[in-house]
Structure formats: C-alpha cells, structure tokens
C-alpha cells in the first residue's frame, strides 16, 4: 500500500491511496479539473478511482467531490451529517456512513472511520490497512482525544496535521474570532499538540511521517521541523512536509 498528497492546506486537500488494484481519494478539495491535472502528474486516470472518502463539509476538503464523482461515476463514502450539509449535489453512487462505524473494505483496503473534534456536522478521519501495513490520517482536529490515541496505535505511516504555531496565530492577520476558531478545541492542531501526540505514539515503527495542512499565514516549515526534531530527532529521515501547490512523491506504507 502507498499514498501521496495531491496538495494540502487551506486552499485544498486531497490524498491518493493505492493498494493492489484499489485506488482511493481521501477528500477532493480542489476543483475537479485541478484534481484531474494533479492525478495526471501521478500517472493516475480519474476513472480508475474506486472511491472518494470525505472527511467533512468544509470547502477545502469537498469542493471537487460532486463534480468528479458525477463525471466518472465514482462511489462516495460520506457521513450522514456531512451529506446533510448538501455541499456535493447529487451523487451517482452514495455510500452513507457514521463516524463511529465498524471497519469496512473497499477493494483490498480495510477502512476504519473514526470521529474527531472539529467544527463540522459529523467530521471523520480514517485508518487504511492492508497486509499488516497501516496508514493513519489525522487532520482538522482541535485537540487530541484518548480515542484518537487509541485508534492511531500500531500505525506504520502517519499523515498528520501541524496547522499553526500558537505565537504566529496570535500575532498574525486573522481577526480575533477566527483566531479563536482555529486555535480552539474544535479547530486545528497546533505544532505543540501534534508533536505531543507523536511522543505518545509508538513512533519507532513509523516508516513515514508526512506533515499536512500547514497554514501559510500562521506557521512555517522551519517551525514545524523544530517542533518535531527537538523532541524526536530520530524521525528526521522519515519526515516529509506536504505542499499546497505541489503533489508529493509516493510513500510506501
């Protein structure tokens, strides 16, 4: 199993996951044409996708879901609460789930949804597993819960949000209300929160730590690296930061 980021940040998020003959897209926050272009850079045809999994209804995660699904008749897995926000329009193959459902299979990939604290109707994140390899994804969460720690135990690769630096957010251009939203318990993980989670996980077995959803206005790659490597210097060779404007390489889970 392998995965790649098609781009991550406040302007759009999408992650490609592949195992055997199964290809999944986690979120589709760019316009459909842009997703097609970025898939092309990875050598992937949109019609080869076996499904789109949605985390929540914010535009940077859902913008292209409806158009891409309709254009290529792609099944969409989405929570009841997210679907009721009516951000996707008519979907040709709708698969409704709850954020606390049991794991299910899409092709040869086992998918486990799990709930996260975020300011959305029914937000969800996912664990992807095949043949003993486990990819954990955690973005768009305002805090770390005991359940999140439990779900992420045993992962072999992690796509993790380092959204903002607390000082940069406080001194940055966002108005106070937006600062409170981003930094609140239903907002986004800051560098310290994400690094603390890493310390609590069995990071010795991680093959890849891929950093996602880094704010362009309230964070800096150097601050992200510092927050990780001052605590866990052994992760240096396994650390990659995603970019908003570019696709990443493939990562073997």
PyMOL commands that set and color helices and strands:
alter all, ss='L'
color gray80, all
select helices_A, chain A and resi 32-41+46-48+59-62+65-72+80-83+146-151+166-171+176-183+191-200+203-205+221-229+233-238
alter helices_A, ss='H'
color red, helices_A
select strands_A, chain A and resi 2-7+14-19+22-26+51-53+76-79+94-97+104-106+109-115+124-130+133-138+157-161+208-212+239-241+251-252
alter strands_A, ss='S'
color yellow, strands_A
deselect
rebuild
show_as cartoon
